Amino acid sequence: MILPLLAEIGGSIHIGLAALGAAIGVGLIGMGASAAVGRNPGAATPILVQAILAIAFAEAIVFYALYLAPH
């Protein structure tokens, strides 16, 4: 009775881990971007573009995990 429940939890834990990793990645990207703009305010636009691209790539990991989720 407990075995199917454990199999379902084990099969879907990669989604939670991917979301956790993406959240940590987005936080680190934001921290780095704000520190970089603080050091050089004149370069805010290129830093913002790079940060948005990096955040999009970090969030894509969650979408891959959701796509690979067992049905």
CHARMM-style PDB file with segment names, atoms N, HN, CA, C and O in Angstrom:
ATOM      1  N   MET     1       0.818  -1.196   0.000  1.00  0.00      PROA
ATOM      2  CA  MET     1       0.000   0.000   0.000  1.00  0.00      PROA
ATOM      3  C   MET     1       0.864   1.262   0.000  1.00  0.00      PROA
ATOM      4  O   MET     1       0.519   2.249  -0.650  1.00  0.00      PROA
ATOM      5  N   ILE     2       1.954   1.234   0.706  1.00  0.00      PROA
ATOM      6  HN  ILE     2       2.234   0.433   1.234  1.00  0.00      PROA
ATOM      7  CA  ILE     2       2.809   2.425   0.766  1.00  0.00      PROA
ATOM      8  C   ILE     2       3.750   2.502  -0.441  1.00  0.00      PROA
ATOM      9  O   ILE     2       4.249   3.575  -0.778  1.00  0.00      PROA
ATOM     10  N   LEU     3       3.983   1.365  -1.080  1.00  0.00      PROA
ATOM     11  HN  LEU     3       3.578   0.494  -0.806  1.00  0.00      PROA
ATOM     12  CA  LEU     3       4.925   1.342  -2.197  1.00  0.00      PROA
ATOM     13  C   LEU     3       4.474   2.212  -3.379  1.00  0.00      PROA
ATOM     14  O   LEU     3       5.307   2.938  -3.921  1.00  0.00      PROA
ATOM     15  N   PRO     4       3.204   2.182  -3.809  1.00  0.00      PROA
ATOM     16  CA  PRO     4       2.807   3.092  -4.897  1.00  0.00      PROA
ATOM     17  C   PRO     4       2.932   4.569  -4.517  1.00  0.00      PROA
ATOM     18  O   PRO     4       3.255   5.407  -5.359  1.00  0.00      PROA
ATOM     19  N   LEU     5       2.677   4.878  -3.256  1.00  0.00      PROA
ATOM     20  HN  LEU     5       2.415   4.198  -2.572  1.00  0.00      PROA
ATOM     21  CA  LEU     5       2.823   6.266  -2.806  1.00  0.00      PROA
ATOM     22  C   LEU     5       4.282   6.704  -2.876  1.00  0.00      PROA
ATOM     23  O   LEU     5       4.579   7.806  -3.336  1.00  0.00      PROA
ATOM     24  N   LEU     6       5.186   5.853  -2.425  1.00  0.00      PROA
ATOM     25  HN  LEU     6       4.945   4.957  -2.051  1.00  0.00      PROA
ATOM     26  CA  LEU     6       6.613   6.179  -2.502  1.00  0.00      PROA
ATOM     27  C   LEU     6       7.079   6.286  -3.947  1.00  0.00      PROA
ATOM     28  O   LEU     6       7.919   7.127  -4.269  1.00  0.00      PROA
ATOM     29  N   ALA     7       6.544   5.444  -4.814  1.00  0.00      PROA
ATOM     30  HN  ALA     7       5.862   4.761  -4.553  1.00  0.00      PROA
ATOM     31  CA  ALA     7       6.913   5.516  -6.230  1.00  0.00      PROA
ATOM     32  C   ALA     7       6.440   6.824  -6.840  1.00  0.00      PROA
ATOM     33  O   ALA     7       7.157   7.422  -7.643  1.00  0.00      PROA
ATOM     34  N   GLU     8       5.263   7.276  -6.483  1.00  0.00      PROA
ATOM     35  HN  GLU     8       4.680   6.790  -5.831  1.00  0.00      PROA
ATOM     36  CA  GLU     8       4.748   8.542  -7.013  1.00  0.00      PROA
ATOM     37  C   GLU     8       5.568   9.722  -6.494  1.00  0.00      PROA
ATOM     38  O   GLU     8       5.872  10.642  -7.253  1.00  0.00      PROA
ATOM     39  N   ILE     9       5.923   9.706  -5.229  1.00  0.00      PROA
ATOM     40  HN  ILE     9       5.676   8.958  -4.612  1.00  0.00      PROA
ATOM     41  CA  ILE     9       6.739  10.780  -4.662  1.00  0.00      PROA
ATOM     42  C   ILE     9       8.126  10.779  -5.311  1.00  0.00      PROA
ATOM     43  O   ILE     9       8.643  11.833  -5.680  1.00  0.00      PROA
ATOM     44  N   GLY    10       8.718   9.604  -5.446  1.00  0.00      PROA
ATOM     45  HN  GLY    10       8.298   8.748  -5.147  1.00  0.00      PROA
ATOM     46  CA  GLY    10      10.037   9.510  -6.055  1.00  0.00      PROA
ATOM     47  C   GLY    10      10.022   9.885  -7.518  1.00  0.00      PROA
ATOM     48  O   GLY    10      11.017  10.395  -8.032  1.00  0.00      PROA
ATOM     49  N   GLY    11       8.913   9.645  -8.203  1.00  0.00      PROA
ATOM     50  HN  GLY    11       8.104   9.231  -7.785  1.00  0.00      PROA
ATOM     51  CA  GLY    11       8.820   9.972  -9.611  1.00  0.00      PROA
ATOM     52  C   GLY    11       8.639  11.451  -9.866  1.00  0.00      PROA
ATOM     53  O   GLY    11       8.962  11.934 -10.951  1.00  0.00      PROA
ATOM     54  N   SER    12       8.134  12.174  -8.894  1.00  0.00      PROA
ATOM     55  HN  SER    12       7.872  11.781  -8.013  1.00  0.00      PROA
ATOM     56  CA  SER    12       7.859  13.595  -9.098  1.00  0.00      PROA
ATOM     57  C   SER    12       8.796  14.515  -8.329  1.00  0.00      PROA
ATOM     58  O   SER    12       8.648  15.736  -8.387  1.00  0.00      PROA
ATOM     59  N   ILE    13       9.741  13.957  -7.622  1.00  0.00      PROA
ATOM     60  HN  ILE    13       9.861  12.965  -7.574  1.00  0.00      PROA
ATOM     61  CA  ILE    13      10.620  14.811  -6.808  1.00  0.00      PROA
ATOM     62  C   ILE    13      11.550  15.650  -7.686  1.00  0.00      PROA
ATOM     63  O   ILE    13      12.044  16.688  -7.246  1.00  0.00      PROA
ATOM     64  N   HSD    14      11.789  15.213  -8.910  1.00  0.00      PROA
ATOM     65  HN  HSD    14      11.387  14.369  -9.267  1.00  0.00      PROA
ATOM     66  CA  HSD    14      12.675  15.998  -9.780  1.00  0.00      PROA
ATOM     67  C   HSD    14      12.059  17.354 -10.126  1.00  0.00      PROA
ATOM     68  O   HSD    14      12.788  18.305 -10.406  1.00  0.00      PROA
ATOM     69  N   ILE    15      10.739  17.456 -10.111  1.00  0.00      PROA
ATOM     70  HN  ILE    15      10.146  16.684  -9.883  1.00  0.00      PROA
ATOM     71  CA  ILE    15      10.097  18.739 -10.403  1.00  0.00      PROA
ATOM     72  C   ILE    15      10.378  19.729  -9.270  1.00  0.00      PROA
ATOM     73  O   ILE    15      10.714  20.888  -9.515  1.00  0.00      PROA
ATOM     74  N   GLY    16      10.239  19.264  -8.049  1.00  0.00      PROA
ATOM     75  HN  GLY    16       9.966  18.323  -7.850  1.00  0.00      PROA
ATOM     76  CA  GLY    16      10.520  20.123  -6.904  1.00  0.00      PROA
ATOM     77  C   GLY    16      11.981  20.534  -6.834  1.00  0.00      PROA
ATOM     78  O   GLY    16      12.297  21.680  -6.514  1.00  0.00      PROA
ATOM     79  N   LEU    17      12.864  19.604  -7.132  1.00  0.00      PROA
ATOM     80  HN  LEU    17      12.607  18.674  -7.393  1.00  0.00      PROA
ATOM     81  CA  LEU    17      14.290  19.940  -7.113  1.00  0.00      PROA
ATOM     82  C   LEU    17      14.643  20.920  -8.229  1.00  0.00      PROA
ATOM     83  O   LEU    17      15.467  21.814  -8.034  1.00  0.00      PROA
ATOM     84  N   ALA    18      14.028  20.756  -9.388  1.00  0.00      PROA
ATOM     85  HN  ALA    18      13.359  20.030  -9.547  1.00  0.00      PROA
ATOM     86  CA  ALA    18      14.281  21.703 -10.476  1.00  0.00      PROA
ATOM     87  C   ALA    18      13.756  23.090 -10.123  1.00  0.00      PROA
ATOM     88  O   ALA    18      14.412  24.092 -10.404  1.00  0.00      PROA
ATOM     89  N   ALA    19      12.579  23.152  -9.510  1.00  0.00      PROA
ATOM     90  HN  ALA    19      12.045  22.337  -9.281  1.00  0.00      PROA
ATOM     91  CA  ALA    19      12.027  24.451  -9.107  1.00  0.00      PROA
ATOM     92  C   ALA    19      12.890  25.096  -8.029  1.00  0.00      PROA
ATOM     93  O   ALA    19      13.106  26.308  -8.051  1.00  0.00      PROA
ATOM     94  N   LEU    20      13.380  24.306  -7.098  1.00  0.00      PROA
ATOM     95  HN  LEU    20      13.205  23.321  -7.080  1.00  0.00      PROA
ATOM     96  CA  LEU    20      14.262  24.839  -6.053  1.00  0.00      PROA
ATOM     97  C   LEU    20      15.563  25.365  -6.658  1.00  0.00      PROA
ATOM     98  O   LEU    20      16.027  26.448  -6.301  1.00  0.00      PROA
ATOM     99  N   GLY    21      16.144  24.599  -7.567  1.00  0.00      PROA
ATOM    100  HN  GLY    21      15.767  23.719  -7.857  1.00  0.00      PROA
ATOM    101  CA  GLY    21      17.374  25.041  -8.216  1.00  0.00      PROA
ATOM    102  C   GLY    21      17.173  26.301  -9.041  1.00  0.00      PROA
ATOM    103  O   GLY    21      18.027  27.187  -9.050  1.00  0.00      PROA
ATOM    104  N   ALA    22      16.041  26.379  -9.736  1.00  0.00      PROA
ATOM    105  HN  ALA    22      15.348  25.658  -9.729  1.00  0.00      PROA
ATOM    106  CA  ALA    22      15.761  27.576 -10.528  1.00  0.00      PROA
ATOM    107  C   ALA    22      15.551  28.787  -9.630  1.00  0.00      PROA
ATOM    108  O   ALA    22      16.004  29.885  -9.955  1.00  0.00      PROA
ATOM    109  N   ALA    23      14.872  28.600  -8.506  1.00  0.00      PROA
ATOM    110  HN  ALA    23      14.505  27.708  -8.241  1.00  0.00      PROA
ATOM    111  CA  ALA    23      14.651  29.713  -7.587  1.00  0.00      PROA
ATOM    112  C   ALA    23      15.971  30.215  -7.007  1.00  0.00      PROA
ATOM    113  O   ALA    23      16.183  31.422  -6.889  1.00  0.00      PROA
ATOM    114  N   ILE    24      16.839  29.305  -6.654  1.00  0.00      PROA
ATOM    115  HN  ILE    24      16.667  28.324  -6.750  1.00  0.00      PROA
ATOM    116  CA  ILE    24      18.159  29.709  -6.138  1.00  0.00      PROA
ATOM    117  C   ILE    24      18.953  30.414  -7.236  1.00  0.00      PROA
ATOM    118  O   ILE    24      19.609  31.424  -6.982  1.00  0.00      PROA
ATOM    119  N   GLY    25      18.892  29.879  -8.458  1.00  0.00      PROA
ATOM    120  HN  GLY    25      18.359  29.059  -8.664  1.00  0.00      PROA
ATOM    121  CA  GLY    25      19.597  30.496  -9.577  1.00  0.00      PROA
ATOM    122  C   GLY    25      19.109  31.892  -9.885  1.00  0.00      PROA
ATOM    123  O   GLY    25      19.911  32.792 -10.131  1.00  0.00      PROA
ATOM    124  N   VAL    26      17.791  32.085  -9.874  1.00  0.00      PROA
ATOM    125  HN  VAL    26      17.139  31.353  -9.674  1.00  0.00      PROA
ATOM    126  CA  VAL    26      17.237  33.411 -10.137  1.00  0.00      PROA
ATOM    127  C   VAL    26      17.659  34.388  -9.041  1.00  0.00      PROA
ATOM    128  O   VAL    26      17.966  35.546  -9.324  1.00  0.00      PROA
ATOM    129  N   GLY    27      17.674  33.931  -7.814  1.00  0.00      PROA
ATOM    130  HN  GLY    27      17.424  32.991  -7.584  1.00  0.00      PROA
ATOM    131  CA  GLY    27      18.123  34.792  -6.713  1.00  0.00      PROA
ATOM    132  C   GLY    27      19.581  35.197  -6.853  1.00  0.00      PROA
ATOM    133  O   GLY    27      19.936  36.353  -6.626  1.00  0.00      PROA
ATOM    134  N   LEU    28      20.420  34.246  -7.226  1.00  0.00      PROA
ATOM    135  HN  LEU    28      20.131  33.307  -7.411  1.00  0.00      PROA
ATOM    136  CA  LEU    28      21.842  34.560  -7.409  1.00  0.00      PROA
ATOM    137  C   LEU    28      22.067  35.490  -8.604  1.00  0.00      PROA
ATOM    138  O   LEU    28      22.921  36.376  -8.558  1.00  0.00      PROA
ATOM    139  N   ILE    29      21.300  35.283  -9.661  1.00  0.00      PROA
ATOM    140  HN  ILE    29      20.606  34.564  -9.698  1.00  0.00      PROA
ATOM    141  CA  ILE    29      21.413  36.162 -10.827  1.00  0.00      PROA
ATOM    142  C   ILE    29      20.997  37.581 -10.458  1.00  0.00      PROA
ATOM    143  O   ILE    29      21.675  38.544 -10.815  1.00  0.00      PROA
ATOM    144  N   GLY    30      19.889  37.707  -9.748  1.00  0.00      PROA
ATOM    145  HN  GLY    30      19.338  36.924  -9.458  1.00  0.00      PROA
ATOM    146  CA  GLY    30      19.437  39.029  -9.317  1.00  0.00      PROA
ATOM    147  C   GLY    30      20.428  39.707  -8.398  1.00  0.00      PROA
ATOM    148  O   GLY    30      20.660  40.911  -8.504  1.00  0.00      PROA
ATOM    149  N   MET    31      21.016  38.934  -7.491  1.00  0.00      PROA
ATOM    150  HN  MET    31      20.828  37.956  -7.404  1.00  0.00      PROA
ATOM    151  CA  MET    31      22.001  39.498  -6.573  1.00  0.00      PROA
ATOM    152  C   MET    31      23.232  39.991  -7.338  1.00  0.00      PROA
ATOM    153  O   MET    31      23.754  41.071  -7.062  1.00  0.00      PROA
ATOM    154  N   GLY    32      23.684  39.192  -8.293  1.00  0.00      PROA
ATOM    155  HN  GLY    32      23.261  38.315  -8.517  1.00  0.00      PROA
ATOM    156  CA  GLY    32      24.844  39.597  -9.083  1.00  0.00      PROA
ATOM    157  C   GLY    32      24.561  40.798  -9.961  1.00  0.00      PROA
ATOM    158  O   GLY    32      25.406  41.681 -10.113  1.00  0.00      PROA
ATOM    159  N   ALA    33      23.365  40.830 -10.542  1.00  0.00      PROA
ATOM    160  HN  ALA    33      22.679  40.113 -10.418  1.00  0.00      PROA
ATOM    161  CA  ALA    33      23.017  41.962 -11.406  1.00  0.00      PROA
ATOM    162  C   ALA    33      22.896  43.248 -10.611  1.00  0.00      PROA
ATOM    163  O   ALA    33      23.352  44.301 -11.058  1.00  0.00      PROA
ATOM    164  N   SER    34      22.287  43.174  -9.443  1.00  0.00      PROA
ATOM    165  HN  SER    34      21.916  42.320  -9.080  1.00  0.00      PROA
ATOM    166  CA  SER    34      22.162  44.394  -8.643  1.00  0.00      PROA
ATOM    167  C   SER    34      23.518  44.864  -8.120  1.00  0.00      PROA
ATOM    168  O   SER    34      23.755  46.067  -8.010  1.00  0.00      PROA
ATOM    169  N   ALA    35      24.398  43.934  -7.801  1.00  0.00      PROA
ATOM    170  HN  ALA    35      24.205  42.957  -7.891  1.00  0.00      PROA
ATOM    171  CA  ALA    35      25.747  44.323  -7.381  1.00  0.00      PROA
ATOM    172  C   ALA    35      26.515  44.948  -8.541  1.00  0.00      PROA
ATOM    173  O   ALA    35      27.255  45.913  -8.352  1.00  0.00      PROA
ATOM    174  N   ALA    36      26.338  44.395  -9.747  1.00  0.00      PROA
ATOM    175  HN  ALA    36      25.737  43.611  -9.901  1.00  0.00      PROA
ATOM    176  CA  ALA    36      27.038  44.947 -10.906  1.00  0.00      PROA
ATOM    177  C   ALA    36      26.534  46.343 -11.247  1.00  0.00      PROA
ATOM    178  O   ALA    36      27.327  47.217 -11.595  1.00  0.00      PROA
ATOM    179  N   VAL    37      25.218  46.563 -11.153  1.00  0.00      PROA
ATOM    180  HN  VAL    37      24.574  45.852 -10.870  1.00  0.00      PROA
ATOM    181  CA  VAL    37      24.682  47.897 -11.428  1.00  0.00      PROA
ATOM    182  C   VAL    37      25.118  48.870 -10.335  1.00  0.00      PROA
ATOM    183  O   VAL    37      25.332  50.050 -10.611  1.00  0.00      PROA
ATOM    184  N   GLY    38      25.247  48.402  -9.132  1.00  0.00      PROA
ATOM    185  HN  GLY    38      25.074  47.443  -8.908  1.00  0.00      PROA
ATOM    186  CA  GLY    38      25.733  49.257  -8.052  1.00  0.00      PROA
ATOM    187  C   GLY    38      27.168  49.708  -8.275  1.00  0.00      PROA
ATOM    188  O   GLY    38      27.538  50.824  -7.909  1.00  0.00      PROA
ATOM    189  N   ARG    39      27.977  48.839  -8.878  1.00  0.00      PROA
ATOM    190  HN  ARG    39      27.677  47.933  -9.175  1.00  0.00      PROA
ATOM    191  CA  ARG    39      29.364  49.207  -9.157  1.00  0.00      PROA
ATOM    192  C   ARG    39      29.486  50.128 -10.369  1.00  0.00      PROA
ATOM    193  O   ARG    39      30.318  51.036 -10.390  1.00  0.00      PROA
ATOM    194  N   ASN    40      28.642  49.881 -11.381  1.00  0.00      PROA
ATOM    195  HN  ASN    40      27.967  49.144 -11.363  1.00  0.00      PROA
ATOM    196  CA  ASN    40      28.737  50.652 -12.619  1.00  0.00      PROA
ATOM    197  C   ASN    40      27.324  50.988 -13.104  1.00  0.00      PROA
ATOM    198  O   ASN    40      26.772  50.264 -13.932  1.00  0.00      PROA
ATOM    199  N   PRO    41      26.740  52.061 -12.606  1.00  0.00      PROA
ATOM    200  CA  PRO    41      25.361  52.404 -12.989  1.00  0.00      PROA
ATOM    201  C   PRO    41      25.199  52.723 -14.471  1.00  0.00      PROA
ATOM    202  O   PRO    41      24.095  52.603 -15.003  1.00  0.00      PROA
ATOM    203  N   GLY    42      26.254  53.120 -15.140  1.00  0.00      PROA
ATOM    204  HN  GLY    42      27.151  53.217 -14.708  1.00  0.00      PROA
ATOM    205  CA  GLY    42      26.164  53.434 -16.557  1.00  0.00      PROA
ATOM    206  C   GLY    42      25.934  52.210 -17.431  1.00  0.00      PROA
ATOM    207  O   GLY    42      25.478  52.333 -18.568  1.00  0.00      PROA
ATOM    208  N   ALA    43      26.240  51.052 -16.915  1.00  0.00      PROA
ATOM    209  HN  ALA    43      26.611  50.952 -15.992  1.00  0.00      PROA
ATOM    210  CA  ALA    43      26.075  49.815 -17.680  1.00  0.00      PROA
ATOM    211  C   ALA    43      24.812  49.065 -17.274  1.00  0.00      PROA
ATOM    212  O   ALA    43      24.745  47.843 -17.405  1.00  0.00      PROA
ATOM    213  N   ALA    44      23.819  49.786 -16.784  1.00  0.00      PROA
ATOM    214  HN  ALA    44      23.874  50.779 -16.677  1.00  0.00      PROA
ATOM    215  CA  ALA    44      22.609  49.134 -16.274  1.00  0.00      PROA
ATOM    216  C   ALA    44      21.844  48.409 -17.375  1.00  0.00      PROA
ATOM    217  O   ALA    44      21.338  47.311 -17.146  1.00  0.00      PROA
ATOM    218  N   THR    45      21.749  48.999 -18.563  1.00  0.00      PROA
ATOM    219  HN  THR    45      22.160  49.891 -18.749  1.00  0.00      PROA
ATOM    220  CA  THR    45      20.962  48.372 -19.628  1.00  0.00      PROA
ATOM    221  C   THR    45      21.581  47.059 -20.112  1.00  0.00      PROA
ATOM    222  O   THR    45      20.857  46.069 -20.210  1.00  0.00      PROA
ATOM    223  N   PRO    46      22.866  46.996 -20.417  1.00  0.00      PROA
ATOM    224  CA  PRO    46      23.424  45.699 -20.823  1.00  0.00      PROA
ATOM    225  C   PRO    46      23.366  44.650 -19.713  1.00  0.00      PROA
ATOM    226  O   PRO    46      23.169  43.466 -19.983  1.00  0.00      PROA
ATOM    227  N   ILE    47      23.537  45.082 -18.481  1.00  0.00      PROA
ATOM    228  HN  ILE    47      23.698  46.044 -18.262  1.00  0.00      PROA
ATOM    229  CA  ILE    47      23.454  44.140 -17.369  1.00  0.00      PROA
ATOM    230  C   ILE    47      22.039  43.610 -17.235  1.00  0.00      PROA
ATOM    231  O   ILE    47      21.839  42.425 -16.967  1.00  0.00      PROA
ATOM    232  N   LEU    48      21.048  44.488 -17.422  1.00  0.00      PROA
ATOM    233  HN  LEU    48      21.210  45.450 -17.639  1.00  0.00      PROA
ATOM    234  CA  LEU    48      19.653  44.058 -17.341  1.00  0.00      PROA
ATOM    235  C   LEU    48      19.326  43.047 -18.429  1.00  0.00      PROA
ATOM    236  O   LEU    48      18.639  42.059 -18.168  1.00  0.00      PROA
ATOM    237  N   VAL    49      19.804  43.278 -19.631  1.00  0.00      PROA
ATOM    238  HN  VAL    49      20.362  44.081 -19.843  1.00  0.00      PROA
ATOM    239  CA  VAL    49      19.552  42.346 -20.735  1.00  0.00      PROA
ATOM    240  C   VAL    49      20.162  40.980 -20.428  1.00  0.00      PROA
ATOM    241  O   VAL    49      19.510  39.951 -20.606  1.00  0.00      PROA
ATOM    242  N   GLN    50      21.400  40.972 -19.972  1.00  0.00      PROA
ATOM    243  HN  GLN    50      21.929  41.808 -19.827  1.00  0.00      PROA
ATOM    244  CA  GLN    50      22.058  39.714 -19.642  1.00  0.00      PROA
ATOM    245  C   GLN    50      21.363  39.001 -18.482  1.00  0.00      PROA
ATOM    246  O   GLN    50      21.244  37.776 -18.486  1.00  0.00      PROA
ATOM    247  N   ALA    51      20.909  39.760 -17.500  1.00  0.00      PROA
ATOM    248  HN  ALA    51      21.006  40.755 -17.497  1.00  0.00      PROA
ATOM    249  CA  ALA    51      20.228  39.159 -16.354  1.00  0.00      PROA
ATOM    250  C   ALA    51      18.894  38.551 -16.771  1.00  0.00      PROA
ATOM    251  O   ALA    51      18.538  37.467 -16.310  1.00  0.00      PROA
ATOM    252  N   ILE    52      18.159  39.231 -17.630  1.00  0.00      PROA
ATOM    253  HN  ILE    52      18.448  40.112 -18.005  1.00  0.00      PROA
ATOM    254  CA  ILE    52      16.870  38.689 -18.079  1.00  0.00      PROA
ATOM    255  C   ILE    52      17.082  37.411 -18.882  1.00  0.00      PROA
ATOM    256  O   ILE    52      16.329  36.451 -18.716  1.00  0.00      PROA
ATOM    257  N   LEU    53      18.073  37.379 -19.735  1.00  0.00      PROA
ATOM    258  HN  LEU    53      18.685  38.159 -19.871  1.00  0.00      PROA
ATOM    259  CA  LEU    53      18.367  36.156 -20.491  1.00  0.00      PROA
ATOM    260  C   LEU    53      18.774  35.015 -19.559  1.00  0.00      PROA
ATOM    261  O   LEU    53      18.322  33.883 -19.730  1.00  0.00      PROA
ATOM    262  N   ALA    54      19.611  35.305 -18.590  1.00  0.00      PROA
ATOM    263  HN  ALA    54      19.978  36.224 -18.451  1.00  0.00      PROA
ATOM    264  CA  ALA    54      20.051  34.267 -17.662  1.00  0.00      PROA
ATOM    265  C   ALA    54      18.884  33.746 -16.825  1.00  0.00      PROA
ATOM    266  O   ALA    54      18.806  32.548 -16.555  1.00  0.00      PROA
ATOM    267  N   ILE    55      17.987  34.624 -16.416  1.00  0.00      PROA
ATOM    268  HN  ILE    55      18.050  35.597 -16.636  1.00  0.00      PROA
ATOM    269  CA  ILE    55      16.813  34.194 -15.653  1.00  0.00      PROA
ATOM    270  C   ILE    55      15.910  33.324 -16.515  1.00  0.00      PROA
ATOM    271  O   ILE    55      15.366  32.332 -16.029  1.00  0.00      PROA
ATOM    272  N   ALA    56      15.742  33.674 -17.776  1.00  0.00      PROA
ATOM    273  HN  ALA    56      16.184  34.480 -18.171  1.00  0.00      PROA
ATOM    274  CA  ALA    56      14.909  32.866 -18.669  1.00  0.00      PROA
ATOM    275  C   ALA    56      15.494  31.469 -18.849  1.00  0.00      PROA
ATOM    276  O   ALA    56      14.753  30.486 -18.870  1.00  0.00      PROA
ATOM    277  N   PHE    57      16.811  31.374 -18.977  1.00  0.00      PROA
ATOM    278  HN  PHE    57      17.412  32.173 -18.959  1.00  0.00      PROA
ATOM    279  CA  PHE    57      17.431  30.056 -19.107  1.00  0.00      PROA
ATOM    280  C   PHE    57      17.315  29.254 -17.817  1.00  0.00      PROA
ATOM    281  O   PHE    57      17.127  28.038 -17.863  1.00  0.00      PROA
ATOM    282  N   ALA    58      17.423  29.911 -16.678  1.00  0.00      PROA
ATOM    283  HN  ALA    58      17.575  30.899 -16.641  1.00  0.00      PROA
ATOM    284  CA  ALA    58      17.278  29.209 -15.404  1.00  0.00      PROA
ATOM    285  C   ALA    58      15.853  28.706 -15.219  1.00  0.00      PROA
ATOM    286  O   ALA    58      15.650  27.608 -14.702  1.00  0.00      PROA
ATOM    287  N   GLU    59      14.870  29.489 -15.629  1.00  0.00      PROA
ATOM    288  HN  GLU    59      15.035  30.381 -16.049  1.00  0.00      PROA
ATOM    289  CA  GLU    59      13.478  29.068 -15.489  1.00  0.00      PROA
ATOM    290  C   GLU    59      13.115  27.977 -16.489  1.00  0.00      PROA
ATOM    291  O   GLU    59      12.186  27.207 -16.242  1.00  0.00      PROA
ATOM    292  N   ALA    60      13.817  27.893 -17.597  1.00  0.00      PROA
ATOM    293  HN  ALA    60      14.571  28.518 -17.798  1.00  0.00      PROA
ATOM    294  CA  ALA    60      13.526  26.859 -18.589  1.00  0.00      PROA
ATOM    295  C   ALA    60      13.751  25.468 -18.022  1.00  0.00      PROA
ATOM    296  O   ALA    60      13.128  24.508 -18.475  1.00  0.00      PROA
ATOM    297  N   ILE    61      14.622  25.346 -17.049  1.00  0.00      PROA
ATOM    298  HN  ILE    61      15.129  26.126 -16.681  1.00  0.00      PROA
ATOM    299  CA  ILE    61      14.883  24.052 -16.431  1.00  0.00      PROA
ATOM    300  C   ILE    61      13.608  23.495 -15.806  1.00  0.00      PROA
ATOM    301  O   ILE    61      13.359  22.292 -15.882  1.00  0.00      PROA
ATOM    302  N   VAL    62      12.806  24.349 -15.193  1.00  0.00      PROA
ATOM    303  HN  VAL    62      13.009  25.326 -15.131  1.00  0.00      PROA
ATOM    304  CA  VAL    62      11.560  23.905 -14.574  1.00  0.00      PROA
ATOM    305  C   VAL    62      10.598  23.411 -15.645  1.00  0.00      PROA
ATOM    306  O   VAL    62       9.914  22.408 -15.438  1.00  0.00      PROA
ATOM    307  N   PHE    63      10.532  24.084 -16.768  1.00  0.00      PROA
ATOM    308  HN  PHE    63      11.087  24.899 -16.936  1.00  0.00      PROA
ATOM    309  CA  PHE    63       9.635  23.642 -17.830  1.00  0.00      PROA
ATOM    310  C   PHE    63      10.071  22.300 -18.398  1.00  0.00      PROA
ATOM    311  O   PHE    63       9.222  21.477 -18.740  1.00  0.00      PROA
ATOM    312  N   TYR    64      11.371  22.061 -18.507  1.00  0.00      PROA
ATOM    313  HN  TYR    64      12.061  22.730 -18.229  1.00  0.00      PROA
ATOM    314  CA  TYR    64      11.841  20.745 -18.937  1.00  0.00      PROA
ATOM    315  C   TYR    64      11.449  19.678 -17.930  1.00  0.00      PROA
ATOM    316  O   TYR    64      11.029  18.588 -18.317  1.00  0.00      PROA
ATOM    317  N   ALA    65      11.578  19.971 -16.660  1.00  0.00      PROA
ATOM    318  HN  ALA    65      11.920  20.856 -16.345  1.00  0.00      PROA
ATOM    319  CA  ALA    65      11.195  19.003 -15.626  1.00  0.00      PROA
ATOM    320  C   ALA    65       9.702  18.720 -15.666  1.00  0.00      PROA
ATOM    321  O   ALA    65       9.287  17.573 -15.499  1.00  0.00      PROA
ATOM    322  N   LEU    66       8.892  19.744 -15.884  1.00  0.00      PROA
ATOM    323  HN  LEU    66       9.229  20.676 -16.020  1.00  0.00      PROA
ATOM    324  CA  LEU    66       7.451  19.518 -15.986  1.00  0.00      PROA
ATOM    325  C   LEU    66       7.103  18.698 -17.220  1.00  0.00      PROA
ATOM    326  O   LEU    66       6.187  17.877 -17.183  1.00  0.00      PROA
ATOM    327  N   TYR    67       7.824  18.914 -18.305  1.00  0.00      PROA
ATOM    328  HN  TYR    67       8.568  19.581 -18.335  1.00  0.00      PROA
ATOM    329  CA  TYR    67       7.569  18.172 -19.531  1.00  0.00      PROA
ATOM    330  C   TYR    67       7.918  16.695 -19.343  1.00  0.00      PROA
ATOM    331  O   TYR    67       7.252  15.817 -19.893  1.00  0.00      PROA
ATOM    332  N   LEU    68       8.958  16.432 -18.569  1.00  0.00      PROA
ATOM    333  HN  LEU    68       9.499  17.145 -18.123  1.00  0.00      PROA
ATOM    334  CA  LEU    68       9.392  15.052 -18.349  1.00  0.00      PROA
ATOM    335  C   LEU    68       8.675  14.370 -17.191  1.00  0.00      PROA
ATOM    336  O   LEU    68       8.992  13.230 -16.851  1.00  0.00      PROA
ATOM    337  N   ALA    69       7.713  15.058 -16.582  1.00  0.00      PROA
ATOM    338  HN  ALA    69       7.456  15.984 -16.858  1.00  0.00      PROA
ATOM    339  CA  ALA    69       7.002  14.494 -15.430  1.00  0.00      PROA
ATOM    340  C   ALA    69       6.188  13.277 -15.856  1.00  0.00      PROA
ATOM    341  O   ALA    69       5.592  13.258 -16.933  1.00  0.00      PROA
ATOM    342  N   PRO    70       6.171  12.272 -15.003  1.00  0.00      PROA
ATOM    343  CA  PRO    70       5.334  11.089 -15.318  1.00  0.00      PROA
ATOM    344  C   PRO    70       3.846  11.436 -15.203  1.00  0.00      PROA
ATOM    345  O   PRO    70       3.442  12.227 -14.351  1.00  0.00      PROA
ATOM    346  N   HSD    71       3.082  10.854 -16.039  1.00  0.00      PROA
ATOM    347  HN  HSD    71       3.410  10.211 -16.731  1.00  0.00      PROA
ATOM    348  CA  HSD    71       1.639  11.131 -16.043  1.00  0.00      PROA
ATOM    349  C   HSD    71       0.899  10.174 -15.168  1.00  0.00      PROA
ATOM    350  OT1 HSD    71      -0.323  10.260 -15.053  1.00  0.00      PROA
TER     351      HSD     71
END
